[in-house]
């Protein structure tokens, strides 16, 4: 009987450990999503530690736009976007570079700092302005973190989601759609800094709501926080 009781206790303990592991795996970012499910877009959300068993790893970063003359995507003029500062989300998630200037701008941040955003200015093939606005857009550029130090790659896809409430160009796609450009990523030799920019020969994005290409050059750097 004593041996049987011990076996029963061991089984109960094992089941408890399995259930605890399951609870950790689905905790993920805000909103109840798992880390992997949140990769494609997380505007208005946050991030957390990856779950066990190969879950996502979130690495805080600092994003700085070059704000060069003629750029179509620039900062709000308040400097770099540092993860966790004034509600900013900036990180590497599954090797992707992400930025959402006002992801967590609520509560204490509304009373202590200014809401962050990016400025967008895009023109179509005829030279007409189709986008000239400020927006706290969610940005995702694929596989930036795993670029080899000291190298440059021109094969990265990226999106800027300006949210559907804007009349024009609510989503910008830099992914080859209808001839849109891919993004260039360079990593410093010491591996500490990444530069993401549009192609010098094709700085266009596919404008989902307009159904055509728009010119919107930009450049920014990413470094670990």
N, CA, C and O of each residue as an XYZ file, in Angstrom:
900
protein
N       0.824     -1.201      0.000
C       0.000      0.000      0.000
C       0.864      1.260      0.000
O       0.570      2.231     -0.697
N       1.940      1.224      0.799
C       2.811      2.391      0.860
C       3.439      2.655     -0.504
O       3.549      3.803     -0.933
N       3.859      1.557     -1.200
C       4.460      1.705     -2.525
C       3.450      2.264     -3.510
O       3.788      3.117     -4.330
N       2.211      1.790     -3.435
C       1.167      2.284     -4.334
C       0.898      3.768     -4.119
O       0.704      4.513     -5.080
N       0.885      4.199     -2.859
C       0.660      5.615     -2.551
C       1.755      6.483     -3.118
O       1.498      7.569     -3.640
N       3.006      5.988     -3.012
C       4.120      6.785     -3.549
C       4.008      6.931     -5.054
O       4.278      7.999     -5.602
N       3.608      5.855     -5.723
C       3.471      5.914     -7.186
C       2.387      6.922     -7.566
O       2.542      7.705     -8.504
N       1.264      6.880     -6.799
C       0.178      7.816     -7.080
C       0.604      9.253     -6.906
O       0.247     10.108     -7.715
N       1.383      9.539     -5.837
C       1.866     10.897     -5.605
C       2.789     11.347     -6.723
O       2.753     12.507     -7.133
N       3.616     10.436     -7.220
C       4.555     10.776     -8.294
C       3.807     11.143     -9.559
O       4.189     12.079    -10.262
N       2.715     10.390     -9.859
C       1.926     10.680    -11.057
C       1.284     12.049    -10.958
O       1.308     12.822    -11.915
N       0.701     12.357     -9.785
C       0.088     13.664     -9.577
C       1.102     14.784     -9.755
O       0.805     15.807    -10.372
N       2.304     14.586     -9.211
C       3.352     15.601     -9.343
C       3.751     15.813    -10.777
O       3.970     16.948    -11.198
N       3.850     14.727    -11.547
C       4.231     14.842    -12.955
C       3.184     15.600    -13.740
O       3.523     16.443    -14.570
N       1.891     15.308    -13.487
C       0.812     16.009    -14.175
C       0.847     17.501    -13.853
O       0.635     18.333    -14.735
N       1.115     17.842    -12.587
C       1.193     19.251    -12.190
C       2.296     19.976    -12.926
O       2.116     21.128    -13.322
N       3.447     19.325    -13.122
C       4.555     19.952    -13.837
C       4.197     20.191    -15.292
O       4.532     21.233    -15.856
N       3.505     19.210    -15.913
C       3.098     19.371    -17.312
C       2.138     20.538    -17.460
O       2.273     21.345    -18.381
N       1.150     20.635    -16.542
C       0.196     21.743    -16.604
C       0.868     23.083    -16.392
O       0.518     24.060    -17.054
N       1.833     23.148    -15.476
C       2.564     24.398    -15.235
C       3.319     24.816    -16.470
O       3.354     25.999    -16.808
N       3.941     23.835    -17.166
C       4.665     24.146    -18.389
C       3.750     24.687    -19.460
O       4.121     25.610    -20.186
N       2.529     24.116    -19.575
C       1.565     24.606    -20.566
C       1.159     26.037    -20.270
O       1.052     26.849    -21.188
N       0.932     26.358    -19.009
C       0.543     27.716    -18.644
C       1.615     28.717    -19.003
O       1.287     29.822    -19.435
N       2.891     28.380    -18.842
C       3.984     29.285    -19.195
C       4.055     29.496    -20.694
O       4.363     30.600    -21.142
N       3.777     28.458    -21.490
C       3.947     28.547    -22.928
C       2.964     29.518    -23.565
O       3.304     30.169    -24.553
N       1.757     29.632    -23.029
C       0.760     30.478    -23.669
C       0.683     31.870    -23.064
O      -0.171     32.662    -23.463
N       1.559     32.191    -22.103
C       1.462     33.500    -21.467
C       1.830     34.618    -22.421
O       1.077     35.584    -22.540
N       2.972     34.523    -23.113
C       3.379     35.406    -24.198
C       3.097     36.876    -24.008
O       2.995     37.348    -22.876
N       2.964     37.641    -25.150
C       2.720     39.076    -25.091
C       1.310     39.398    -24.615
O       0.473     38.512    -24.441
N       1.071     40.687    -24.411
C      -0.241     41.142    -23.951
C      -1.315     40.744    -24.948
O      -1.052     40.645    -26.146
N      -2.520     40.517    -24.454
C      -3.634     40.168    -25.316
C      -3.849     38.678    -25.387
O      -4.745     38.232    -26.104
N      -3.059     37.874    -24.669
C      -3.265     36.449    -24.627
C      -2.676     35.699    -25.799
O      -2.857     34.484    -25.885
N      -1.962     36.377    -26.728
C      -1.363     35.702    -27.856
C      -0.063     35.041    -27.463
O       0.628     35.514    -26.561
N       0.276     33.953    -28.128
C       1.595     33.389    -27.937
C       2.591     34.292    -28.635
O       2.211     35.107    -29.475
N       3.866     34.153    -28.293
C       4.887     35.028    -28.877
C       4.928     34.886    -30.387
O       5.050     35.889    -31.091
N       4.830     33.654    -30.911
C       4.920     33.460    -32.350
C       3.705     34.037    -33.050
O       3.840     34.592    -34.141
N       2.529     33.926    -32.464
C       1.329     34.466    -33.092
C       1.383     35.982    -33.180
O       0.781     36.574    -34.076
N       2.093     36.611    -32.266
C       2.149     38.075    -32.246
C       3.153     38.640    -33.228
O       3.213     39.855    -33.414
N       3.949     37.782    -33.866
C       5.031     38.273    -34.711
C       4.529     39.155    -35.847
O       5.136     40.186    -36.137
N       3.447     38.775    -36.484
C       3.015     39.481    -37.676
C       2.473     40.867    -37.426
O       2.364     41.640    -38.379
N       2.131     41.228    -36.221
C       1.615     42.546    -35.939
C       1.133     42.625    -34.510
O       0.406     41.749    -34.043
N       1.529     43.658    -33.826
C       1.194     43.728    -32.407
C       0.938     45.161    -32.001
O       1.295     45.568    -30.896
N       0.313     45.942    -32.895
C       0.078     47.347    -32.585
C      -0.804     47.462    -31.362
O      -1.856     46.830    -31.272
N      -0.360     48.281    -30.419
C      -1.125     48.479    -29.210
C      -0.825     47.460    -28.137
O      -1.401     47.516    -27.050
N       0.081     46.514    -28.428
C       0.398     45.484    -27.454
C       1.780     45.660    -26.881
O       2.390     46.720    -27.023
N       2.273     44.637    -26.242
C       3.601     44.693    -25.658
C       4.362     43.446    -25.996
O       4.058     42.775    -26.982
N       5.354     43.124    -25.189
C       6.062     41.877    -25.388
C       6.491     41.339    -24.046
O       6.535     42.052    -23.044
N       6.805     40.067    -24.057
C       7.225     39.404    -22.835
C       8.244     38.357    -23.169
O       8.630     38.213    -24.330
N       8.689     37.623    -22.182
C       9.667     36.578    -22.427
C       9.066     35.455    -23.225
O       7.877     35.164    -23.097
N       9.879     34.814    -24.057
C       9.404     33.702    -24.854
C       9.102     32.508    -23.978
O       9.699     32.338    -22.915
N       8.169     31.676    -24.428
C       7.808     30.478    -23.688
C       8.876     29.431    -23.796
O       9.829     29.592    -24.558
N       8.739     28.361    -23.051
C       9.703     27.272    -23.103
C       9.613     26.527    -24.412
O       8.676     26.719    -25.186
N      10.601     25.666    -24.660
C      10.572     24.809    -25.828
C      10.748     25.556    -27.127
O      10.052     25.242    -28.093
N      11.645     26.536    -27.207
C      11.945     27.205    -28.471
C      11.049     28.384    -28.762
O      10.905     28.750    -29.929
N      10.439     28.998    -27.770
C       9.578     30.156    -27.987
C      10.382     31.370    -28.401
O      11.612     31.335    -28.448
N       9.660     32.460    -28.703
C      10.314     33.670    -29.176
C      11.161     34.305    -28.084
O      10.856     34.215    -26.895
N      12.240     34.953    -28.529
C      13.092     35.703    -27.618
C      13.001     37.179    -27.998
O      13.241     37.542    -29.149
N      12.656     38.022    -27.038
C      12.515     39.449    -27.285
C      13.760     40.168    -26.770
O      14.085     40.092    -25.585
N      14.450     40.865    -27.668
C      15.647     41.595    -27.301
C      15.384     43.084    -27.456
O      15.187     43.540    -28.582
N      15.370     43.862    -26.381
C      15.091     45.301    -26.476
C      16.126     46.019    -27.342
O      17.314     45.699    -27.298
N      15.662     46.990    -28.127
C      16.553     47.728    -29.020
C      16.264     49.221    -28.949
O      15.328     49.666    -28.285
N      17.099     49.980    -29.654
C      16.908     51.422    -29.839
C      16.936     51.686    -31.339
O      17.892     51.309    -32.017
N      15.905     52.325    -31.856
C      15.786     52.611    -33.290
C      15.957     54.110    -33.508
O      15.343     54.923    -32.818
N      16.814     54.471    -34.492
C      17.081     55.881    -34.784
C      16.944     56.125    -36.283
O      17.711     55.569    -37.069
N      15.993     56.936    -36.683
C      15.826     57.274    -38.103
C      16.878     58.298    -38.514
O      17.279     59.149    -37.719
N      17.319     58.204    -39.772
C      18.349     59.127    -40.258
C      17.775     60.524    -40.483
O      18.499     61.515    -40.379
N      16.483     60.611    -40.788
C      15.819     61.902    -41.032
C      16.546     62.733    -42.079
O      16.679     63.948    -41.934
N      17.014     62.079    -43.131
C      17.718     62.779    -44.203
C      16.729     63.531    -45.088
O      15.554     63.174    -45.171
N      17.219     64.569    -45.744
C      16.388     65.339    -46.662
C      15.855     64.422    -47.759
O      16.616     63.668    -48.366
N      14.556     64.486    -48.010
C      13.955     63.661    -49.046
C      13.427     62.330    -48.563
O      12.757     61.629    -49.321
N      13.704     61.958    -47.326
C      13.196     60.688    -46.800
C      11.684     60.748    -46.643
O      11.120     61.780    -46.281
N      11.041     59.616    -46.924
C       9.593     59.542    -46.831
C       9.088     59.026    -45.498
O       7.917     59.205    -45.164
N       9.966     58.384    -44.731
C       9.610     57.950    -43.377
C      10.661     58.518    -42.441
O      11.844     58.194    -42.546
N      10.218     59.364    -41.529
C      11.139     60.033    -40.616
C      10.580     59.965    -39.188
O       9.459     59.510    -38.960
N      11.385     60.425    -38.252
C      10.977     60.397    -36.843
C      10.052     61.568    -36.525
O       9.733     62.382    -37.391
N       9.632     61.632    -35.277
C       8.804     62.742    -34.815
C       9.640     63.909    -34.299
O       9.101     64.881    -33.770
N      10.959     63.807    -34.457
C      11.844     64.891    -34.038
C      12.223     64.854    -32.573
O      12.880     65.769    -32.077
N      11.815     63.802    -31.872
C      12.111     63.700    -30.443
C      13.247     62.724    -30.148
O      13.417     62.293    -29.008
N      14.016     62.378    -31.165
C      15.168     61.509    -30.945
C      14.865     60.043    -31.169
O      13.869     59.692    -31.801
N      15.732     59.187    -30.645
C      15.633     57.739    -30.852
C      14.416     57.159    -30.143
O      13.879     57.741    -29.201
N      14.000     55.992    -30.627
C      12.905     55.243    -30.021
C      13.510     54.085    -29.226
O      13.974     53.101    -29.802
N      13.500     54.212    -27.918
C      14.090     53.200    -27.045
C      12.988     52.359    -26.420
O      12.011     52.891    -25.893
N      13.149     51.057    -26.481
C      12.129     50.152    -25.952
C      11.819     50.452    -24.490
O      12.727     50.602    -23.671
N      10.524     50.539    -24.169
C      10.097     50.757    -22.800
C      10.074     52.201    -22.354
O       9.619     52.508    -21.252
N      10.567     53.105    -23.215
C      10.586     54.528    -22.875
C       9.366     55.222    -23.472
O       9.170     55.194    -24.687
N       8.559     55.835    -22.641
C       7.378     56.563    -23.091
C       6.431     55.678    -23.907
O       5.789     56.151    -24.844
N       6.347     54.410    -23.553
C       5.420     53.503    -24.217
C       5.896     52.920    -25.521
O       5.116     52.276    -26.223
N       7.173     53.127    -25.877
C       7.718     52.625    -27.136
C       7.967     51.117    -27.063
O       8.470     50.611    -26.060
N       7.611     50.409    -28.131
C       8.018     49.024    -28.319
C       9.074     49.010    -29.412
O       8.794     49.413    -30.541
N      10.283     48.553    -29.102
C      11.355     48.407    -30.079
C      12.144     47.170    -29.692
O      12.699     47.100    -28.595
N      12.196     46.188    -30.595
C      12.876     44.951    -30.217
C      13.221     44.098    -31.432
O      12.838     44.403    -32.562
N      13.959     43.016    -31.165
C      14.115     41.911    -32.092
C      13.186     40.811    -31.610
O      13.221     40.436    -30.438
N      12.362     40.297    -32.498
C      11.433     39.219    -32.181
C      11.551     38.180    -33.285
O      11.213     38.456    -34.436
N      12.035     36.975    -32.939
C      12.276     35.946    -33.951
C      13.171     36.489    -35.069
O      12.933     36.223    -36.247
N      14.191     37.244    -34.695
C      15.172     37.866    -35.588
C      14.627     39.043    -36.395
O      15.381     39.685    -37.126
N      13.338     39.335    -36.278
C      12.765     40.479    -36.989
C      12.937     41.754    -36.161
O      12.841     41.729    -34.934
N      13.194     42.869    -36.854
C      13.257     44.169    -36.179
C      11.854     44.751    -36.141
O      11.176     44.823    -37.165
N      11.417     45.171    -34.945
C      10.075     45.721    -34.789
C      10.141     47.088    -34.102
O      11.017     47.361    -33.281
N       9.176     47.932    -34.475
C       9.025     49.229    -33.820
C       7.551     49.588    -33.796
O       6.862     49.480    -34.810
N       7.073     50.012    -32.646
C       5.739     50.588    -32.516
C       5.874     51.745    -31.529
O       5.958     51.523    -30.322
N       5.896     52.985    -32.038
C       6.209     54.148    -31.192
C       5.267     54.376    -30.019
O       5.678     54.894    -28.981
N       3.996     53.988    -30.183
C       3.039     54.255    -29.112
C       2.304     52.995    -28.659
O       1.150     53.061    -28.234
N       2.974     51.856    -28.752
C       2.346     50.573    -28.429
C       1.772     50.544    -27.024
O       0.688     50.005    -26.798
N       2.495     51.119    -26.088
C       2.084     51.053    -24.682
C       1.924     52.445    -24.067
O       2.124     52.642    -22.869
N       1.557     53.410    -24.930
C       1.395     54.783    -24.434
C       0.041     54.897    -23.747
O      -0.964     55.225    -24.378
N       0.028     54.626    -22.473
C      -1.203     54.688    -21.690
C      -0.820     54.839    -20.226
O       0.360     54.792    -19.878
N      -1.807     55.017    -19.382
C      -1.536     55.111    -17.960
C      -0.559     56.206    -17.613
O      -0.772     57.372    -17.943
N       0.524     55.825    -16.942
C       1.485     56.813    -16.448
C       2.145     57.595    -17.569
O       2.497     58.760    -17.382
N       2.326     56.962    -18.766
C       3.012     57.651    -19.848
C       2.212     58.838    -20.368
O       2.795     59.835    -20.796
N       0.879     58.744    -20.336
C       0.054     59.849    -20.821
C       0.246     61.118    -19.993
O      -0.017     62.226    -20.461
N       0.705     60.940    -18.765
C       0.873     62.083    -17.870
C       2.334     62.530    -17.735
O       2.623     63.541    -17.095
N       3.241     61.775    -18.337
C       4.657     62.076    -18.124
C       5.450     62.343    -19.398
O       6.571     62.845    -19.325
N       4.890     62.017    -20.570
C       5.664     62.227    -21.800
C       4.730     62.351    -22.997
O       3.535     62.071    -22.908
N       5.297     62.774    -24.108
C       4.544     62.994    -25.336
C       4.412     61.697    -26.122
O       5.362     60.918    -26.205
N       3.248     61.465    -26.694
C       3.029     60.273    -27.511
C       3.943     60.299    -28.736
O       4.039     61.312    -29.430
N       4.612     59.172    -28.992
C       5.561     59.090    -30.104
C       4.872     58.633    -31.392
O       3.829     57.981    -31.355
N       5.478     58.987    -32.531
C       4.935     58.600    -33.828
C       6.051     58.670    -34.868
O       7.159     59.111    -34.563
N       5.758     58.233    -36.105
C       6.631     58.477    -37.253
C       5.882     59.386    -38.228
O       4.654     59.473    -38.197
N       6.642     60.061    -39.093
C       6.009     60.872    -40.137
C       6.186     60.159    -41.476
O       7.262     59.649    -41.787
N       5.104     60.136    -42.264
C       5.105     59.454    -43.564
C       4.760     60.435    -44.673
O       3.786     61.183    -44.584
N       5.585     60.416    -45.727
C       5.311     61.219    -46.915
C       5.615     60.340    -48.129
O       6.762     59.956    -48.357
N       4.576     60.026    -48.902
C       4.748     59.139    -50.058
C       4.121     59.761    -51.286
O       3.080     60.412    -51.205
N       4.774     59.553    -52.444
C       4.245     60.059    -53.714
C       4.075     58.894    -54.681
O       4.796     57.899    -54.603
N       3.118     59.029    -55.589
C       2.894     57.983    -56.578
C       3.738     58.225    -57.825
O       4.547     59.152    -57.872
N       3.537     57.375    -58.836
C       4.356     57.451    -60.051
C       4.174     58.760    -60.794
O       5.055     59.168    -61.550
N       3.048     59.425    -60.592
C       2.781     60.707    -61.267
C       3.307     61.894    -60.476
O       3.186     63.040    -60.910
N       3.895     61.618    -59.306
C       4.415     62.685    -58.471
C       3.406     63.262    -57.513
O       3.709     64.216    -56.796
N       2.194     62.698    -57.483
C       1.167     63.172    -56.575
C       1.353     62.632    -55.170
O       1.735     61.476    -54.990
N       1.086     63.457    -54.181
C       1.220     63.038    -52.792
C       0.014     62.188    -52.390
O      -1.128     62.641    -52.478
N       0.268     60.976    -51.957
C      -0.812     60.089    -51.526
C      -0.767     59.838    -50.024
O      -1.678     59.236    -49.456
N       0.297     60.305    -49.394
C       0.429     60.098    -47.952
C       1.297     61.203    -47.373
O       2.436     61.391    -47.799
N       0.767     61.926    -46.412
C       1.522     62.969    -45.717
C       0.901     63.106    -44.332
O       0.027     63.942    -44.105
N       1.367     62.271    -43.416
C       0.698     62.188    -42.125
C       1.625     61.690    -41.030
O       2.668     61.096    -41.302
N       1.235     61.939    -39.802
C       1.896     61.357    -38.641
C       1.100     60.133    -38.206
O      -0.131     60.157    -38.201
N       1.800     59.071    -37.844
C       1.110     57.864    -37.397
C       2.030     57.043    -36.501
O       3.237     56.965    -36.729
N       1.444     56.441    -35.493
C       2.195     55.498    -34.659
C       2.145     54.137    -35.312
O       1.453     53.240    -34.832
N       2.876     53.972    -36.407
C       2.784     52.765    -37.227
C       3.606     51.619    -36.653
O       4.694     51.823    -36.116
N       3.070     50.419    -36.777
C       3.801     49.215    -36.383
C       4.669     48.769    -37.547
O       4.168     48.540    -38.648
N       5.968     48.644    -37.309
C       6.927     48.246    -38.331
C       7.484     46.870    -38.033
O       7.759     46.534    -36.881
N       7.650     46.068    -39.092
C       8.306     44.767    -38.955
C       9.182     44.532    -40.176
O       8.689     44.571    -41.303
N      10.483     44.287    -39.968
C      11.412     43.968    -41.051
C      11.997     42.591    -40.773
O      12.563     42.353    -39.706
N      11.857     41.688    -41.734
C      12.228     40.289    -41.536
C      13.728     40.070    -41.389
O      14.535     40.688    -42.083
N      14.080     39.185    -40.479
C      15.417     38.600    -40.348
C      16.549     39.623    -40.384
O      17.491     39.496    -41.166
N      16.445     40.625    -39.537
C      17.497     41.634    -39.431
C      18.597     41.168    -38.482
O      19.783     41.294    -38.788
N      18.206     40.636    -37.346
C      19.171     40.300    -36.300
C      20.204     39.277    -36.751
O      21.346     39.323    -36.295
N      19.827     38.343    -37.645
C      20.743     37.272    -38.008
C      21.626     37.579    -39.220
O      22.273     36.676    -39.750
N      21.662     38.846    -39.669
C      22.618     39.231    -40.714
C      24.031     39.094    -40.146
O      24.294     39.494    -39.012
N      24.925     38.533    -40.934
C      26.304     38.295    -40.489
C      27.040     39.629    -40.318
O      26.958     40.491    -41.193
N      27.757     39.808    -39.203
C      28.517     41.058    -39.006
C      29.451     41.357    -40.172
O      30.104     40.460    -40.705
N      29.506     42.631    -40.563
C      30.386     43.048    -41.637
C      29.834     42.810    -43.032
O      30.563     42.954    -44.014
N      28.550     42.446    -43.141
C      27.961     42.161    -44.452
C      26.722     43.013    -44.689
O      26.178     43.624    -43.770
N      26.287     43.037    -45.965
C      25.083     43.752    -46.374
C      24.215     42.810    -47.193
O      24.716     42.084    -48.051
N      22.926     42.822    -46.931
C      21.983     41.989    -47.680
C      20.857     42.870    -48.219
O      20.352     43.744    -47.515
N      20.469     42.633    -49.470
C      19.363     43.370    -50.077
C      18.265     42.383    -50.448
O      17.968     42.187    -51.627
N      17.672     41.770    -49.447
C      16.636     40.772    -49.710
C      15.644     40.661    -48.556
O      15.051     39.604    -48.342
N      15.467     41.748    -47.819
C      14.614     41.698    -46.637
C      13.260     42.345    -46.919
O      13.183     43.423    -47.509
N      12.201     41.674    -46.490
C      10.858     42.198    -46.639
C      10.472     42.980    -45.388
O      10.927     42.670    -44.287
N       9.640     43.984    -45.565
C       9.209     44.782    -44.414
C       7.847     45.388    -44.647
O       7.424     45.566    -45.790
N       7.151     45.710    -43.555
C       5.861     46.376    -43.646
C       5.771     47.485    -42.602
O       6.373     47.405    -41.532
N       5.010     48.511    -42.937
C       4.624     49.552    -41.992
C       3.095     49.572    -41.980
O       2.467     49.888    -42.990
N       2.508     49.238    -40.852
C       1.057     49.199    -40.721
C       0.594     50.482    -40.043
O       0.764     50.661    -38.837
N       0.001     51.380    -40.848
C      -0.441     52.677    -40.342
C      -1.861     52.615    -39.775
O      -2.393     53.636    -39.339
N      -2.472     51.445    -39.775
C      -3.838     51.189    -39.301
C      -4.869     51.601    -40.345
O      -4.674     52.546    -41.108
N      -5.957     50.870    -40.351
C      -6.945     50.972    -41.427
C      -7.777     52.247    -41.395
O      -8.526     52.503    -42.338
N      -7.672     53.056    -40.341
C      -8.508     54.255    -40.277
C      -7.972     55.400    -41.135
O      -8.613     56.447    -41.235
N      -6.807     55.216    -41.755
C      -6.275     56.235    -42.661
C      -6.823     56.001    -44.071
O      -6.966     54.858    -44.506
N      -7.126     57.081    -44.771
C      -7.769     56.963    -46.080
C      -6.832     56.404    -47.146
O      -7.286     55.716    -48.060
N      -5.539     56.685    -47.046
C      -4.613     56.268    -48.094
C      -3.416     55.534    -47.493
O      -2.905     55.899    -46.434
N      -2.990     54.499    -48.195
C      -1.769     53.775    -47.826
C      -1.758     53.352    -46.358
O      -0.842     53.699    -45.613
N      -2.762     52.616    -45.957
C      -2.798     52.189    -44.564
C      -1.738     51.138    -44.249
O      -1.354     50.972    -43.092
N      -1.260     50.421    -45.284
C      -0.158     49.478    -45.099
C       0.827     49.649    -46.245
O       0.440     49.638    -47.413
N       2.105     49.807    -45.905
C       3.175     49.892    -46.905
C       3.941     48.576    -46.911
O       4.412     48.122    -45.868
N       4.064     47.961    -48.091
C       4.748     46.677    -48.223
C       6.038     46.849    -49.030
O       6.000     47.241    -50.196
N       7.154     46.558    -48.414
C       8.443     46.511    -49.117
C       8.800     45.024    -49.271
O       9.577     44.479    -48.487
N       8.228     44.385    -50.284
C       8.394     42.925    -50.367
C       8.388     42.372    -51.786
O       8.264     41.163    -51.980
N       8.523     43.257    -52.790
C       8.523     42.785    -54.171
C       7.156     42.751    -54.816
O       7.048     42.494    -56.015
N       6.094     43.008    -54.039
C       4.744     42.998    -54.604
C       4.608     44.038    -55.704
O       4.888     45.217    -55.485
N       4.173     43.604    -56.898
C       3.994     44.501    -58.047
C       5.242     45.334    -58.335
O       5.133     46.464    -58.810
N       6.421     44.787    -58.053
C       7.664     45.487    -58.342
C       8.172     46.381    -57.241
O       9.137     47.116    -57.447
N       7.554     46.342    -56.075
C       8.051     47.160    -54.957
C       9.438     46.688    -54.524
O       9.811     45.537    -54.749
N      10.191     47.586    -53.904
C      11.562     47.264    -53.527
C      11.657     46.428    -52.264
O      10.761     46.435    -51.421
N      12.759     45.711    -52.155
C      13.101     45.030    -50.908
C      14.023     45.942    -50.105
O      14.531     46.936    -50.624
N      14.232     45.603    -48.861
C      15.011     46.456    -47.974
C      16.439     45.945    -47.818
O      16.698     44.742    -47.838
N      17.356     46.896    -47.662
C      18.780     46.587    -47.491
C      19.132     46.638    -46.011
O      18.764     47.578    -45.306
N      19.842     45.625    -45.554
C      20.279     45.582    -44.159
C      21.793     45.397    -44.112
O      22.327     44.440    -44.673
N      22.474     46.311    -43.446
C      23.917     46.212    -43.229
C      24.177     46.070    -41.731
O      23.514     46.706    -40.911
N      25.144     45.232    -41.388
C      25.505     45.068    -39.977
C      26.962     45.449    -39.789
O      27.818     45.055    -40.581
N      27.243     46.207    -38.751
C      28.617     46.656    -38.498
C      29.533     45.461    -38.242
O      29.078     44.377    -37.877
N      30.828     45.680    -38.441
C      31.798     44.598    -38.281
C      31.806     44.028    -36.867
O      32.047     42.836    -36.676
N      31.542     44.876    -35.878
C      31.527     44.383    -34.498
C      30.174     43.799    -34.094
O      30.002     43.332    -32.968
N      29.212     43.831    -35.026
C      27.920     43.206    -34.788
C      26.969     43.989    -33.917
O      25.906     43.477    -33.568
N      27.309     45.216    -33.551
C      26.515     45.952    -32.566
C      25.418     46.818    -33.166
O      24.490     47.216    -32.461
N      25.513     47.120    -34.478
C      24.579     48.058    -35.095
C      24.119     47.543    -36.453
O      24.916     47.036    -37.243
N      22.833     47.680    -36.707
C      22.235     47.312    -37.986
C      21.678     48.573    -38.638
O      21.087     49.413    -37.959
N      21.864     48.711    -39.954
C      21.273     49.817    -40.705
C      20.286     49.240    -41.710
O      20.646     48.403    -42.539
N      19.046     49.692    -41.630
C      17.979     49.227    -42.514
C      17.565     50.385    -43.407
O      17.289     51.479    -42.914
N      17.519     50.156    -44.712
C      17.164     51.245    -45.628
C      16.518     50.688    -46.885
O      16.637     49.504    -47.197
N      15.831     51.573    -47.599
C      15.292     51.204    -48.893
C      16.431     51.092    -49.905
O      17.513     51.647    -49.718
N      16.156     50.364    -50.971
C      17.139     50.218    -52.038
C      17.346     51.562    -52.739
O      16.389     52.293    -52.994
N      18.596     51.878    -53.045
C      18.891     53.140    -53.729
C      18.323     53.161    -55.144
O      18.083     54.230    -55.704
N      18.107     51.969    -55.725
C      17.589     51.890    -57.095
C      16.072     51.671    -57.137
O      15.452     51.858    -58.183
N      15.476     51.280    -56.019
C      14.037     51.034    -56.005
C      13.464     51.301    -54.609
O      13.147     50.364    -53.877
N      13.331     52.589    -54.241
C      12.825     52.935    -52.905
C      11.301     52.996    -52.856
O      10.733     53.929    -52.289
N      10.641     52.000    -53.450
C       9.184     52.016    -53.526
C       8.559     50.957    -52.626
O       9.171     49.937    -52.308
N       7.338     51.229    -52.232
C       6.536     50.280    -51.465
C       5.221     50.064    -52.194
O       4.747     50.937    -52.920
N       4.642     48.895    -51.991
C       3.300     48.646    -52.513
C       2.306     49.193    -51.505
O       2.325     48.815    -50.333
N       1.439     50.083    -51.964
C       0.448     50.715    -51.095
C      -0.839     49.910    -51.205
O      -1.521     49.958    -52.229
N      -1.173     49.168    -50.149
C      -2.274     48.220    -50.198
C      -3.607     48.868    -50.568
O      -4.312     48.370    -51.445
N      -3.957     49.971    -49.909
C      -5.265     50.579    -50.158
C      -5.321     51.339    -51.483
O      -6.400     51.526    -52.046
N      -4.156     51.779    -51.986
C      -4.105     52.480    -53.268
C      -3.968     51.508    -54.439
O      -4.317     51.834    -55.574
N      -3.458     50.313    -54.150
C      -3.299     49.312    -55.199
C      -2.189     49.623    -56.175
O      -2.261     49.209    -57.332
N      -1.157     50.346    -55.744
C      -0.049     50.693    -56.622
C       1.208     50.998    -55.851
O       1.244     50.873    -54.627
N       2.248     51.401    -56.570
C       3.537     51.688    -55.954
C       3.641     53.157    -55.553
O       3.127     54.040    -56.240
N       4.314     53.400    -54.433
C       4.597     54.759    -53.984
C       6.070     54.842    -53.620
O       6.664     53.867    -53.160
N       6.648     56.006    -53.828
C       8.047     56.226    -53.478
C       8.117     56.744    -52.048
O       7.518     57.768    -51.717
N       8.859     56.024    -51.199
C       8.924     56.394    -49.785
C      10.253     55.920    -49.191
O      10.283     54.966    -48.414
N      11.354     56.590    -49.560
C      12.676     56.174    -49.068
C      12.835     56.435    -47.579
O      12.219     57.349    -47.032
N      13.668     55.625    -46.923
C      13.957     55.841    -45.499
C      15.221     55.087    -45.133
O      15.715     54.253    -45.892
N      15.731     55.402    -43.953
C      16.868     54.684    -43.386
C      16.832     54.853    -41.872
O      16.529     55.934    -41.367
N      17.142     53.781    -41.155
C      17.254     53.865    -39.697
C      18.267     52.860    -39.209
O      18.589     51.897    -39.906
N      18.769     53.085    -38.011
C      19.707     52.158    -37.396
C      19.032     51.487    -36.202
O      18.127     52.043    -35.579
N      19.497     50.281    -35.905
C      19.029     49.529    -34.750
C      20.255     49.116    -33.936
O      21.235     48.616    -34.488
N      20.194     49.324    -32.648
C      21.252     48.827    -31.775
C      20.612     48.233    -30.534
O      19.479     48.564    -30.184
N      21.345     47.357    -29.877
C      20.826     46.740    -28.677
C      20.762     47.764    -27.548
O      21.625     48.633    -27.428
N      19.746     47.646    -26.741
C      19.548     48.617    -25.659
C      20.504     48.346    -24.508
O      20.484     49.062    -23.507
